[in-house]
Structures are given as C-alpha cells and as structure tokens.
C-alpha cells in the first residue's frame, strides 16, 4: 500500500477488506453457540481435557480456565472424562487431581 491506501495491484484498502470479508465472514453469536454444541462431548474436547490435565498436573482449577466453554457446572462432567481416562490407563492419577476431588467431596 502506498500513502493513498492503494496496493501495488491498484486495489484500495476497501477492495481488499471486502475480499477478505467474503472469505472470512463475521462470526455471530449463533456461530459460537453452534460450535459450543458441537464441541462439548466431542473427541476434540476430550483431547483438549487430557492434554490440559497432563500440562497442568491435574489441577482442575487451572484447566477450567483453558477448556473451551467450560463453566463451574461442567466440573462434574469434566471430572467424569478424566476419571474414565484414568480408569482406562490413558493418563495417571495425579496428586493435584486427587486433592481437587477430595476438596470437592468435602464441600458437598
């Protein structure tokens, strides 16, 4: 782009903006909600949870900050996923996870 916002091929900024907006349309709330409904319970979510479990040594409180769309109400569901992965020997039971589960049990 030169000083007049014209690129070397003669197109101005607005032409390029329109071009990219056609390729990459604005994301709407419906798009986000649709993605959330597809993501929760998916293999992608499962993989993300397992990776975060290993990365943060089973610290669910930290994991919850990084799991897409995760809210406090999802903790039991996420713990069920982790428990199944531990039971199938896919991951190891870690101290921070055990501590989280014990604290959760004692606070009920």
Secondary structure, DSSP 8 states (H G I E B T S, - for coil): --TTSB-TTS-BHHHHHHHHHHHS----HHHHHHHHHHHTTSHHHHHHHHHHHHHTTT-HHHHHHHSTT--GGGHHHHHHHHHHHHHTTSS---HHHHHHHHHHHHT-
